[in-house]
Amino acid sequence: MAILTKEEAKQIIDKVLSYAKADETEVSISGGRTGNIRYARNTVNTSGETNSISLNITSVFGKKSGSTSINELDDESLKKAVARAEEIAKLAPENPEYMPMLGPQTYVETNTFSEATDQIDPDYRAQVAIDSIKPCAEKNLTAAGYLEDFSGFFATGNNKGLFGYNKRTSVDFTVTVRTADGTGSGYSGSDYNDVSLLKSGPVTSLAVQKAMASVDAQAIEPGKYTVILEPRAASDLLGRLTFGLDARSADEGRSFMSKKGGGTRIGEKIFDERVNIYSDPTHPDIPVAPWSGDGLPLTKTNWVENGVVKNLFYSRYWAEKQGVEPVPRPRGVIFEGGDQSLADMIKSTERGVLVTRFWYIRSVDPQTLLFTGLTRDGTFYIENGQIKFPVKNFRFNESPIIMLNNIEAMGKPQRVDGSMVPPMKIRDFTFTSLSDAV
């Protein structure tokens, strides 16, 4: 399916709005091509490409709303979809927190589309799989990986004059490598908007190195350790921190940002002074669509500056209730880092643990942001500045709030799942028990 141009998308949205009789009507249309290839046990087992388009209509009468979706764009189908959404809206109960739709907005331009990614074809996907499987098979290792690429668009508009259009591309490649005896496992991955930045060979090589190095892991006692978190491991926990920057849960006493006796902790120094967190839809490494789910423009926003919390995100409803301006939820989050490499961090560590990534993470206490989970796919013991041996995986109980107060060093941020996250050296990280999982 060809990507609709801005003009084509607006023409369809305007046509739908011309059929509408509701007090308010919002129309969104999205579509694109998604391709993938998956392999396991050194053999490709699925590969495919899908093309889709979807149009969603939300109709509102007062505070009653109804929605419907279709994938046919002829006039008759559009008229029926509008009528269906309006019928559902009339039957729906009132939403006491409903906010009127926004009028015209100004959105910044973001560079989310790559021609190179748009040109990915089955031959390219097959070559990525070959380049990953072959070196593993030659070393008697087993690879399992997945590549997914997307090229598409999203447009939104309403009867109050709002309109936005964005086209984007993405590519995401991950691989897990296991040794023949199943005792060693390594993992690596990369994601980009522009596929020309993806180097699948080095990604696989890193997973191969970790798998071979993690054979016959030894058990060491759980406890508090200095840890060196690779960017993906750091992201696994820090990503959950940004979800906690919600003003409503803070005001209602349900989060780590709640102040005893009422109010929030905005303006307080909660983290190490080296902690700086912001979001920017125009960031060159992680550009995103320039609006939030309800149409509010996204702009560069400082969330934490020199350890001090500067902003929480406010929905339009909660902002009006509190008498403040709404602040959209962060997308494309950047955690600023430092200048140390992983090698530098290892050399300066007398006794510690190197962590590739975490998994099976679950919340323990939202008010302290305490999480539990397991290490996975390459965990190593460090002694006197050198990696000594692989260790059995741990269960951890830790909070990113404590982590960000126990920083010893940080490296250059890297893109991980759409955010920029540095490797981090953290003291007194809590491992509570051992796990036999590889």
N, C-alpha and C positions, 0 to 999 in steps of 0.2 A: 504494500500500500504506500503510495506516495504521501509524504508529509504535507498536510494542508498548509498553505501559506497564511500569513497573517490576514490578508484580504479575504481569502476563501473562508477561513474560520469565522471571521466577523460577519460575513454575508450570511452564513448559516445561523449564527447566533441571532442576528437581527431578524431573520425570517421567523425563527421560533418565537421571539419576543412579540412579533406582530400578530401572532395567533393568540397570545395570552390575554386572559381576562382577570387574573388575580391581582390583588393589591401590589404584590411584589413577585417578580419572577427572576430567577437566576438560572443561567445556562452555562454548562461547561462541556467542552468537547476535547477529547484526547485520543491519541492513536499513535501507531508506529509499528516498527518491526523489531521483534526480539528473536535473537538467534542463540543457540547454545550447543555445546558438546560436552558429554560426560564420559569419563572412563574410570574403570576400576579393575583391579587385578591385571593391570597393564593391557587392558583391552577396551576399546571404545564400545560402550553399550547403548548410548542414546545420542542422537543428534537431530536437530530440527530447527525450524524457523517458523515463526507465526507472525501474521499481520492482523492487526485488529484496530477497530475504531469504536468509540463509545461516546454517546451524548447523554448527559444527565440534566434533568430539569427539576428545579425545586420551585414550587408554587406556594405562596403565603397569603392567607386571609387573616388579618389581624395578627394573632400570635399562634395561629394554626398553620402547620406546614405539611406538605407532602412531596415526595420525590418519585421519579421514575427514570429508568435508563433504557436506551435502545441502541441498536447498532445499524439501523437503516435510516438513511437521510433523505429519502424522497418526501415530497410535500405531504402526502397523505399520512405517512408514518409520523412525521413531526406533529401534525395536527392531533392525531390520536394520542400521542405521548403527552402533549400539553393538557388535553382534556383529562387524561388519566391522573396526572399529577394534581390537577385542580380538584378532581373528585376525591382523591385521597386526603388532600388538605382540608376539605370541608368536613371530612369524617374524623379527622385527628383531634386529640385533646389539645388545649392550649399549652404552650411552653412558657412558663412564667419567667424564664431567663432569656427569652428570644430578644435579639437585637435587630433593629431595622437594617436592611442592606445598605452598604456603602455607596456613595455616589462616585463620580470620576476620581481616579487616583493617578498619581505620577509615579512610574516605576523606572528604576535605573536599568541600563542595559547590562546584561551579564553574558559572558562568553562561555555558554554551556554546550555549544554545538561544535563538533569536530567532523570535518569532511572525511578524514581518514577512518574514523570509527563508523561513519555512515556507509563506507565502502566495504566493510568486512563481509566476506562471503564464506561459503562452506569450505573452500580450499584453505583459507586462512585458519579457520577453526581446526581443521584436520592437521595442519602443520604444527599448531600449538600443541595438540595432543601428541603428535609424533615426537616433537622436540622434548616433551616431558617424559614420555614412556620409554624412549630408546635408552637414555643414559641410566635409567633405573633398572631396566631389564639387563643391561650389560653388567651391572654390579650385583645382580641377583636380588634386587629390591623390588618391591611392589608399589606401584603408584596408583592413587585414586585422585582424580581432579575434576574440576568443573570450570568451564569458561562460559560466561553469558555476556552478550552485548545487546545494547538497545539504541535505537535511533527513532525519535518521535517528537511529538509536540503536545502542548496543553494550552487551551484558550478558555477564558472565562469572561462572562459579561452579564449585566442585569438591566432591568428597565429603568434604573436610576442613572444610567450613563457610565457605569464602570465597565472597563474592558482591559484585559491583559492577555498577552500572547508570549509564549516561550517555546523554543525548540531546544532539545538537548540530546546528548549522546552519553553513553556510559559503557564501560567494559570492566568486568570483574573476573579475576582468575585466582583460583586457590588450588593447592595441591597438598595432599598428605602422602608421605612415603613411609612404608613399613619394611623392616628387615624380614628375611625369609622365616626366621624363627619366631617372629612376632614380638620380640622383646625390645625392639627399638622403633621409635616413631618420630617423625619430623614433619613440620608444617610450615608453609609460607604462602603468601598471597599478595596481590596488588590490585588496586582499583583506580581508574582514571576516567576522565571525560574523553581524552585524546589517546587512542590506542597506540599512536607512535611512541608514547612514553612507556608502554608495557614491554618489559624484557622477560619473556616467559622462561628463557633458559636459566638466567641467574636466579629466578624465583624457585625453580625446581632444584637447582644446585644447592641452595640454602636448605631446602627441606631434606635433600639427600645427606648433606653434612650432619644435620641434626639427628636424622634417623640412625646413621652409622655410629655417631658419637654417644647415642643414648642406650646402646645395648648393655644388658646386664646391670641395670640400675641398682644402686645400693641404698639401703634404708638408713636414714639418719633421724635422730630424735626431732620430733616436732618442737616448736618453741618460737621465740622471737629472733628473726634473722634480718641482717641487712640483705635487701633484695635488689637485683638489677632487673627492671621490667623492660623488656623490649617494647617498641611502640604499640604493638597489638595488645600485649598484656596490659599496658597502661591504659589503653583505650577501653578495654573491657570494663574497667572500673570508673574511669573518669567520665565516660559517656553517661553513666548513671548519675553523676553529679549534676550535670546540666539539666536533666529532667527534674531534679529537685529544686530548681530555681523558680518555683511557681508561687506567685504572690498569694493566690487564694489559699492554698494549703498552709502557707506561712501565717497568714492572717487568722486562719481558723485553728492554729495551734497544732497542726498535723505534720510539721516538717522540721528539719534541722535549722531552717531559717526562721523559726518561730521564737520570739523573745518571751522569756518568762514574764507573766503578768500581762501579756498582750503586745501586739505589734510585731514588727519584723526586725531582722538584724541587718537591714541595709545600712551601709556606712560603717559597719564594724569590721575590724581586721580579724578574719577567721582563719586565714591561711598564712603560710610562709610569705614573706614580702617579695620573694621571687616569682610568685604565682600571678600570672596575668592571663586572663581568658577573655576572648572577644569573638564575635561572629561578624562575618562580612560576606554578603552575597556575591561581591565582585572579586573576592580573593582569587588570584590567578591559578592557584593549585586546586581549589575546591569550590568553583563557582556553582551557584544554585539559582533557581527561579527567584525573581525579585519580589515575591509576595508570600504572605502566609495563607493558611487555609481559608480564612474569611476575607481575604483580599487586602489586608493591611500591607503597605509597602515595607519591605525589609531594607534596613540600612545598617551600616556598621554600628555595632553596639558593644560597649564595654560591660562585661559582666563582673569581672574581678580585676582590680587594678592594684598592684603591689600588695596583694593579700587581702584587700578590702573589697567587700561585695558592693558593687555600684548599682546593679539593676536586678530586678526580678521581672519575669514576664507576666503581664496582665491581660487576660481576655477582655474583650470590649465590654462584656457584661460586668465583670468584676471591677474594671477600671472605672466605669460609670458609678458603680455602687460606692467605691472608695474615693471618688472625686479626683481621679488622676487620669493621665493620658494612657491609653492602651499601649502595651509593649509586646510585640509578637514573640512567640516561642523561638529560641535560637535555632538556626539551621546553618550548616557550614561553620562549625565551631573550631577556633584556633586556640590551642594551648601553647603559649610561648615557652621556649626551652632555653637551653644554654649552648655551650660550645664543646662539651666533652663528647667523645665517641664512646661506643660500647667498650672498645679496647681500653680506653683511658679509665673508665669506671671499674672494669675488672682489675686492672693493674693496681688501683688504689684501694682494693677491698681485701681486708685481712681474712675475713671469714664471712661467706655469704652464699646466696642462691641466685642463679640466673634463671629467669622464667620466660619461656617463649610466649605462652598465652594461657588464659583461663577459660573455663567452660562450666556449664551447669550452675550459673550464678543465680542466687536467690536472695531476696531481701529478708533480713532478720528484724531490723528495727528502722522504720522510716524516719523517726525523729533524731536518730544519730547517724543515719545513712549507713548502717552496718549491713554488710553483705557476707554471704558464705558461698564457697564454690571450690573448684578443684583446678590444679595445674594440669597441663596436658602438652604432649608432643614436643618434649625436650626441656627437661629441668636439670640443672647442673650445679654441683657444689664447687664453690670458689674458696681457695685457701692461699694466702700469701700472694695475692695478685695473679693467680693462675687457675684455670678451670681444671679441677683434679679428676672428677669422675661424675657420671650421671647419677641422679638420685631418684628414688621412687617418688611418685607424685604425692602432693599434699592436699589436704583440705585446709582452706584458710577461713578465718573470720576477721574481716578488716573493713574499715571505713575509708573512703577517699578523703574525708575531712582530716582524719589522722595522718593518712599518707602525705597530704599536702602541707602538713606541719612537720613532717619528718624527712624532708628532702635533703639529700646530701649533694646530689649533682643531677644535671639534666643535659640532654643532647639536643641536636637539631631536630625540629619537628618533621615528621613524615606523614604522608597521607595514609589514613587507615579508615576504611568504610566512610568516606566522605568528610572526615575531620582531619585536622592537623595535630598530631600528638608526638611528643618527644619521648625518647627512651629516658628512664628515670632510675636513679639510685635512691632507695628509701631505707631508712634504718627502722629497726624494731617492727618489722612486718610479722603478723601473727599467723603461724601455721599451727593448726590444732590437732591434726591426726594424719596418718599415712593412708594412701590409696593404692591398691594393687593394679588399678587400671594403667595401661601404657599411655 
